Amino acid sequence: MKKMALLSAAVLSAAASLSASNAYADQAASIAVATWFLNVVHDHNGKQFCPSAATTIGQLADAVETYAKKHPDLDDEITDAVAIQALAQTYPCTAGRVAANSSHGQATN
């Protein structure tokens, strides 16, 4: 399970180069969370959820964060299932979105 507070920061850290002033443990934790999230997105995009081709990885992370804030019972713990549920509610698959993702690649930028 991943802590929600790390998710957005981790995705941003993975997208940008990591600063040399960051502590190594913080970098490792950010990289681990970002890698986990990118794998969830890669494995389930176009299947359980279907963002548009223009959707950024930051927007996907924001969707999970918003979902977690609306569900305090999660105690800030995000599992694969929770992330997929959040993304499925925010980016439901419709015939048009499934076709768009198939022809333009998956939205993982």
N, CA, C and O atoms as a DFTB+ gen file, in Angstrom:
436 C
 N C O
     1  1       0.837      -1.181       0.000
     2  2       0.000       0.000       0.000
     3  2       0.879       1.240       0.000
     4  3       1.922       1.278       0.653
     5  1       0.451       2.241      -0.731
     6  2       1.223       3.462      -0.857
     7  2       0.522       4.589      -0.109
     8  3      -0.707       4.658      -0.097
     9  1       1.287       5.458       0.505
    10  2       0.728       6.634       1.166
    11  2       0.371       7.663       0.110
    12  3       1.177       7.960      -0.773
    13  1      -0.843       8.213       0.198
    14  2      -1.311       9.180      -0.778
    15  2      -0.417      10.399      -0.839
    16  3      -0.206      10.948      -1.921
    17  1       0.109      10.835       0.276
    18  2       0.940      12.029       0.289
    19  2       2.164      11.877      -0.599
    20  3       2.681      12.869      -1.113
    21  1       2.631      10.662      -0.787
    22  2       3.804      10.433      -1.625
    23  2       3.472      10.393      -3.105
    24  3       4.346      10.647      -3.933
    25  1       2.236      10.083      -3.460
    26  2       1.914       9.827      -4.851
    27  2       2.173      11.020      -5.754
    28  3       2.956      10.914      -6.697
    29  1       1.538      12.148      -5.490
    30  2       1.716      13.304      -6.363
    31  2       3.157      13.774      -6.367
    32  3       3.709      14.092      -7.421
    33  1       3.760      13.820      -5.211
    34  2       5.156      14.246      -5.125
    35  2       6.064      13.279      -5.881
    36  3       7.014      13.698      -6.543
    37  1       5.774      12.006      -5.780
    38  2       6.592      11.003      -6.453
    39  2       6.475      11.124      -7.959
    40  3       7.472      11.027      -8.675
    41  1       5.273      11.334      -8.435
    42  2       5.070      11.464      -9.871
    43  2       5.793      12.703     -10.380
    44  3       6.435      12.662     -11.429
    45  1       5.692      13.797      -9.645
    46  2       6.400      15.009     -10.050
    47  2       7.906      14.802     -10.006
    48  3       8.623      15.259     -10.896
    49  1       8.386      14.121      -8.983
    50  2       9.820      13.863      -8.872
    51  2      10.318      12.977      -9.999
    52  3      11.420      13.169     -10.513
    53  1       9.500      12.007     -10.378
    54  2       9.907      11.111     -11.462
    55  2       9.904      11.842     -12.795
    56  3      10.725      11.557     -13.667
    57  1       8.989      12.777     -12.955
    58  2       8.897      13.512     -14.210
    59  2      10.037      14.515     -14.361
    60  3      10.505      14.773     -15.470
    61  1      10.472      15.072     -13.252
    62  2      11.583      16.032     -13.270
    63  2      12.838      15.329     -12.771
    64  3      12.755      14.269     -12.150
    65  1      13.970      15.904     -13.034
    66  2      15.195      15.302     -12.500
    67  2      15.233      15.535     -11.004
    68  3      14.818      16.583     -10.511
    69  1      15.735      14.547     -10.293
    70  2      15.784      14.656      -8.842
    71  2      16.936      15.564      -8.428
    72  3      18.046      15.472      -8.951
    73  1      16.644      16.427      -7.493
    74  2      17.643      17.389      -7.023
    75  2      18.690      16.692      -6.157
    76  3      18.368      15.789      -5.384
    77  1      19.926      17.113      -6.293
    78  2      21.013      16.542      -5.485
    79  2      20.850      16.892      -4.012
    80  3      21.439      16.233      -3.155
    81  1      20.061      17.918      -3.705
    82  2      19.892      18.309      -2.308
    83  2      18.874      17.439      -1.568
    84  3      18.784      17.500      -0.342
    85  1      18.103      16.625      -2.311
    86  2      17.139      15.741      -1.662
    87  2      17.873      14.611      -0.955
    88  3      18.918      14.144      -1.409
    89  1      17.312      14.190       0.147
    90  2      17.894      13.056       0.865
    91  2      17.702      11.793       0.027
    92  3      16.685      11.639      -0.650
    93  1      18.677      10.898       0.075
    94  2      18.626       9.664      -0.703
    95  2      17.372       8.849      -0.399
    96  3      16.746       8.321      -1.318
    97  1      16.998       8.738       0.871
    98  2      15.818       7.954       1.256
    99  2      14.558       8.538       0.642
   100  3      13.679       7.797       0.203
   101  1      14.462       9.878       0.606
   102  2      13.303      10.516      -0.006
   103  2      13.262      10.225      -1.507
   104  3      12.193       9.978      -2.065
   105  1      14.412      10.255      -2.149
   106  2      14.485       9.961      -3.572
   107  2      14.057       8.518      -3.834
   108  3      13.273       8.248      -4.744
   109  1      14.572       7.617      -3.043
   110  2      14.246       6.199      -3.229
   111  2      12.756       5.959      -3.026
   112  3      12.142       5.215      -3.791
   113  1      12.170       6.574      -2.013
   114  2      10.738       6.411      -1.755
   115  2       9.921       7.006      -2.899
   116  3       8.948       6.399      -3.346
   117  1      10.307       8.181      -3.370
   118  2       9.598       8.814      -4.483
   119  2       9.681       7.975      -5.746
   120  3       8.688       7.804      -6.453
   121  1      10.854       7.457      -6.025
   122  2      11.030       6.626      -7.218
   123  2      10.207       5.353      -7.114
   124  3       9.594       4.928      -8.093
   125  1      10.188       4.743      -5.939
   126  2       9.413       3.508      -5.747
   127  2       7.923       3.753      -5.953
   128  3       7.251       2.961      -6.615
   129  1       7.401       4.841      -5.392
   130  2       5.979       5.149      -5.526
   131  2       5.656       5.510      -6.973
   132  3       4.642       5.065      -7.510
   133  1       6.500       6.306      -7.599
   134  2       6.266       6.684      -8.995
   135  2       6.292       5.454      -9.899
   136  3       5.459       5.326     -10.797
   137  1       7.235       4.559      -9.670
   138  2       7.330       3.335     -10.464
   139  2       6.088       2.488     -10.280
   140  3       5.534       1.969     -11.250
   141  1       5.648       2.344      -9.039
   142  2       4.420       1.586      -8.765
   143  2       3.251       2.191      -9.535
   144  3       2.509       1.472     -10.204
   145  1       3.085       3.515      -9.442
   146  2       1.948       4.171     -10.082
   147  2       2.026       4.048     -11.609
   148  3       1.025       3.757     -12.262
   149  1       3.196       4.266     -12.163
   150  2       3.356       4.142     -13.610
   151  2       3.041       2.721     -14.073
   152  3       2.462       2.540     -15.144
   153  1       3.407       1.722     -13.293
   154  2       3.084       0.333     -13.639
   155  2       1.586       0.078     -13.581
   156  3       1.039      -0.600     -14.451
   157  1       0.912       0.616     -12.561
   158  2      -0.550       0.470     -12.475
   159  2      -1.193       1.098     -13.706
   160  3      -2.057       0.492     -14.339
   161  1      -0.769       2.312     -14.042
   162  2      -1.333       2.999     -15.205
   163  2      -1.060       2.202     -16.480
   164  3      -1.965       1.991     -17.287
   165  1       0.160       1.768     -16.657
   166  2       0.525       1.016     -17.860
   167  2      -0.283      -0.268     -17.989
   168  3      -0.789      -0.584     -19.066
   169  1      -0.404      -1.000     -16.901
   170  2      -1.058      -2.309     -16.939
   171  2      -2.570      -2.236     -17.116
   172  3      -3.166      -3.170     -17.652
   173  1      -3.208      -1.143     -16.675
   174  2      -4.670      -1.097     -16.652
   175  2      -5.291      -0.041     -17.567
   176  3      -6.510      -0.011     -17.734
   177  1      -4.471       0.820     -18.155
   178  2      -4.982       1.852     -19.054
   179  2      -5.622       1.197     -20.274
   180  3      -5.048       0.305     -20.899
   181  1      -6.826       1.665     -20.592
   182  2      -7.543       1.101     -21.727
   183  2      -8.315      -0.153     -21.387
   184  3      -9.017      -0.705     -22.235
   185  1      -8.190      -0.604     -20.154
   186  2      -8.914      -1.798     -19.702
   187  2      -9.896      -1.398     -18.608
   188  3     -11.108      -1.457     -18.813
   189  1      -9.384      -0.993     -17.448
   190  2     -10.248      -0.582     -16.346
   191  2     -10.557       0.919     -16.385
   192  3     -11.578       1.343     -15.844
   193  1      -9.713       1.714     -17.003
   194  2      -9.953       3.154     -17.137
   195  2      -9.395       3.614     -18.473
   196  3      -8.492       2.993     -19.034
   197  1      -9.954       4.732     -18.981
   198  2      -9.588       5.174     -20.328
   199  2      -9.467       6.695     -20.396
   200  3     -10.400       7.369     -20.832
   201  1      -8.337       7.237     -19.973
   202  2      -8.145       8.676     -20.116
   203  2      -7.926       9.025     -21.589
   204  3      -7.592       8.158     -22.398
   205  1      -8.117      10.293     -21.926
   206  2      -7.846      10.711     -23.302
   207  2      -6.344      10.668     -23.558
   208  3      -5.557      10.599     -22.613
   209  1      -5.953      10.707     -24.787
   210  2      -4.538      10.684     -25.142
   211  2      -3.803      11.922     -24.623
   212  3      -2.581      11.901     -24.475
   213  1      -4.539      12.997     -24.347
   214  2      -3.925      14.238     -23.862
   215  2      -3.763      14.268     -22.342
   216  3      -3.159      15.198     -21.807
   217  1      -4.289      13.272     -21.646
   218  2      -4.211      13.238     -20.188
   219  2      -2.779      12.968     -19.749
   220  3      -2.123      12.065     -20.269
   221  1      -2.298      13.753     -18.792
   222  2      -0.927      13.577     -18.301
   223  2      -0.909      12.654     -17.093
   224  3      -1.938      12.419     -16.460
   225  1       0.258      12.142     -16.787
   226  2       0.403      11.284     -15.607
   227  2       0.094      12.087     -14.338
   228  3      -0.423      11.535     -13.367
   229  1       0.405      13.369     -14.344
   230  2       0.070      14.231     -13.208
   231  2      -1.426      14.329     -12.987
   232  3      -1.888      14.333     -11.845
   233  1      -2.186      14.409     -14.064
   234  2      -3.650      14.442     -13.955
   235  2      -4.185      13.121     -13.422
   236  3      -5.151      13.104     -12.658
   237  1      -3.570      12.028     -13.817
   238  2      -3.984      10.725     -13.294
   239  2      -3.715      10.646     -11.789
   240  3      -4.554      10.170     -11.024
   241  1      -2.538      11.115     -11.375
   242  2      -2.203      11.124      -9.949
   243  2      -3.164      12.020      -9.182
   244  3      -3.589      11.675      -8.079
   245  1      -3.510      13.172      -9.758
   246  2      -4.459      14.083      -9.109
   247  2      -5.823      13.416      -8.928
   248  3      -6.486      13.625      -7.913
   249  1      -6.239      12.620      -9.904
   250  2      -7.526      11.924      -9.805
   251  2      -7.524      10.947      -8.635
   252  3      -8.517      10.834      -7.916
   253  1      -6.416      10.245      -8.445
   254  2      -6.309       9.307      -7.327
   255  2      -6.293      10.074      -6.009
   256  3      -6.927       9.659      -5.038
   257  1      -5.580      11.176      -5.973
   258  2      -5.517      11.988      -4.761
   259  2      -6.904      12.538      -4.396
   260  3      -7.292      12.509      -3.228
   261  1      -7.636      13.029      -5.372
   262  2      -8.989      13.545      -5.139
   263  2      -9.901      12.441      -4.610
   264  3     -10.675      12.659      -3.678
   265  1      -9.805      11.275      -5.203
   266  2     -10.605      10.128      -4.759
   267  2     -10.277       9.781      -3.305
   268  3     -11.179       9.551      -2.500
   269  1      -8.998       9.744      -2.978
   270  2      -8.578       9.400      -1.614
   271  2      -9.085      10.409      -0.598
   272  3      -9.472      10.032       0.508
   273  1      -9.088      11.680      -0.958
   274  2      -9.588      12.724      -0.048
   275  2     -11.083      12.571       0.211
   276  3     -11.567      12.926       1.286
   277  1     -11.813      12.045      -0.766
   278  2     -13.254      11.831      -0.626
   279  2     -13.568      10.549       0.146
   280  3     -14.719      10.310       0.510
   281  1     -12.550       9.729       0.394
   282  2     -12.723       8.455       1.090
   283  2     -11.770       8.371       2.283
   284  3     -10.761       7.668       2.227
   285  1     -12.091       9.093       3.367
   286  2     -11.184       9.106       4.526
   287  2     -11.005       7.727       5.160
   288  3     -10.048       7.509       5.903
   289  1     -11.905       6.807       4.877
   290  2     -11.776       5.451       5.408
   291  2     -10.552       4.727       4.858
   292  3     -10.160       3.692       5.397
   293  1      -9.952       5.243       3.814
   294  2      -8.749       4.628       3.249
   295  2      -7.525       4.866       4.125
   296  3      -6.497       4.211       3.954
   297  1      -7.636       5.809       5.068
   298  2      -6.515       6.148       5.952
   299  2      -5.253       6.482       5.162
   300  3      -4.142       6.159       5.581
   301  1      -5.439       7.137       4.008
   302  2      -4.315       7.602       3.191
   303  2      -3.503       6.457       2.598
   304  3      -2.384       6.681       2.134
   305  1      -4.032       5.246       2.600
   306  2      -3.335       4.091       2.023
   307  2      -3.942       3.798       0.655
   308  3      -5.152       3.614       0.523
   309  1      -3.090       3.759      -0.348
   310  2      -3.547       3.529      -1.706
   311  2      -2.982       2.199      -2.212
   312  3      -1.769       1.997      -2.262
   313  1      -3.882       1.314      -2.578
   314  2      -3.499       0.024      -3.157
   315  2      -3.737       0.080      -4.663
   316  3      -4.293       1.050      -5.176
   317  1      -3.320      -0.949      -5.350
   318  2      -3.605      -1.029      -6.778
   319  2      -5.110      -0.897      -7.018
   320  3      -5.545      -0.137      -7.883
   321  1      -5.893      -1.640      -6.249
   322  2      -7.343      -1.648      -6.432
   323  2      -7.949      -0.266      -6.216
   324  3      -8.855       0.136      -6.947
   325  1      -7.459       0.459      -5.223
   326  2      -7.970       1.803      -4.943
   327  2      -7.607       2.745      -6.092
   328  3      -8.449       3.517      -6.551
   329  1      -6.371       2.684      -6.552
   330  2      -5.949       3.543      -7.665
   331  2      -6.770       3.244      -8.916
   332  3      -7.205       4.162      -9.611
   333  1      -6.980       1.970      -9.200
   334  2      -7.764       1.586     -10.378
   335  2      -9.200       2.061     -10.241
   336  3      -9.776       2.567     -11.205
   337  1      -9.788       1.909      -9.063
   338  2     -11.165       2.372      -8.829
   339  2     -11.266       3.879      -9.037
   340  3     -12.200       4.358      -9.679
   341  1     -10.314       4.619      -8.501
   342  2     -10.309       6.080      -8.643
   343  2     -10.212       6.481     -10.112
   344  3     -10.938       7.361     -10.574
   345  1      -9.325       5.839     -10.825
   346  2      -9.136       6.169     -12.237
   347  2     -10.327       5.728     -13.082
   348  3     -10.689       6.405     -14.045
   349  1     -10.932       4.607     -12.730
   350  2     -12.110       4.124     -13.462
   351  2     -13.287       5.073     -13.290
   352  3     -14.055       5.292     -14.226
   353  1     -13.428       5.640     -12.084
   354  2     -14.517       6.591     -11.863
   355  2     -14.261       7.910     -12.587
   356  3     -15.191       8.532     -13.099
   357  1     -13.011       8.330     -12.627
   358  2     -12.671       9.593     -13.263
   359  2     -12.597       9.477     -14.782
   360  3     -12.998      10.390     -15.504
   361  1     -12.090       8.360     -15.253
   362  2     -11.888       8.138     -16.691
   363  2     -12.546       6.834     -17.126
   364  3     -11.857       5.873     -17.472
   365  1     -13.885       6.797     -17.110
   366  2     -14.555       5.548     -17.499
   367  2     -14.302       5.227     -18.968
   368  3     -14.135       6.121     -19.797
   369  1     -14.280       3.958     -19.263
   370  2     -14.089       3.531     -20.642
   371  2     -15.417       3.593     -21.382
   372  3     -16.423       3.039     -20.940
   373  1     -15.395       4.265     -22.494
   374  2     -16.527       4.301     -23.409
   375  2     -15.989       3.796     -24.742
   376  3     -14.778       3.675     -24.923
   377  1     -16.871       3.509     -25.653
   378  2     -16.433       2.991     -26.955
   379  2     -15.441       3.956     -27.610
   380  3     -14.445       3.514     -28.182
   381  1     -15.697       5.255     -27.536
   382  2     -14.813       6.245     -28.150
   383  2     -13.455       6.314     -27.484
   384  3     -12.437       6.433     -28.165
   385  1     -13.424       6.242     -26.165
   386  2     -12.142       6.340     -25.464
   387  2     -11.302       5.088     -25.638
   388  3     -10.080       5.182     -25.751
   389  1     -11.918       3.935     -25.663
   390  2     -11.164       2.696     -25.876
   391  2     -10.534       2.728     -27.257
   392  3      -9.361       2.388     -27.410
   393  1     -11.304       3.136     -28.277
   394  2     -10.779       3.202     -29.643
   395  2      -9.660       4.228     -29.742
   396  3      -8.650       3.973     -30.398
   397  1      -9.820       5.386     -29.103
   398  2      -8.791       6.437     -29.152
   399  2      -7.502       5.958     -28.503
   400  3      -6.418       6.209     -29.029
   401  1      -7.601       5.274     -27.373
   402  2      -6.402       4.773     -26.714
   403  2      -5.716       3.694     -27.538
   404  3      -4.489       3.596     -27.534
   405  1      -6.487       2.894     -28.235
   406  2      -5.905       1.833     -29.054
   407  2      -5.145       2.404     -30.240
   408  3      -4.091       1.886     -30.607
   409  1      -5.669       3.467     -30.843
   410  2      -5.035       3.997     -32.054
   411  2      -3.945       5.015     -31.759
   412  3      -3.091       5.241     -32.616
   413  1      -3.936       5.637     -30.589
   414  2      -2.956       6.669     -30.282
   415  2      -1.983       6.272     -29.185
   416  3      -1.166       7.099     -28.780
   417  1      -2.033       5.082     -28.701
   418  2      -1.151       4.680     -27.609
   419  2      -1.773       5.045     -26.285
   420  3      -2.788       5.741     -26.234
   421  1      -1.172       4.580     -25.222
   422  2      -1.718       4.805     -23.897
   423  2      -1.242       6.132     -23.348
   424  3      -0.130       6.568     -23.646
   425  1      -2.082       6.783     -22.540
   426  2      -1.750       8.078     -21.954
   427  2      -0.920       7.862     -20.712
   428  3      -1.465       7.672     -19.624
   429  1       0.379       7.889     -20.856
   430  2       1.268       7.725     -19.713
   431  2       2.350       8.779     -19.696
   432  3       3.423       8.558     -19.135
   433  1       2.083       9.935     -20.308
   434  2       3.111      10.978     -20.329
   435  2       3.131      11.755     -19.075
   436  3       3.940      12.672     -18.931
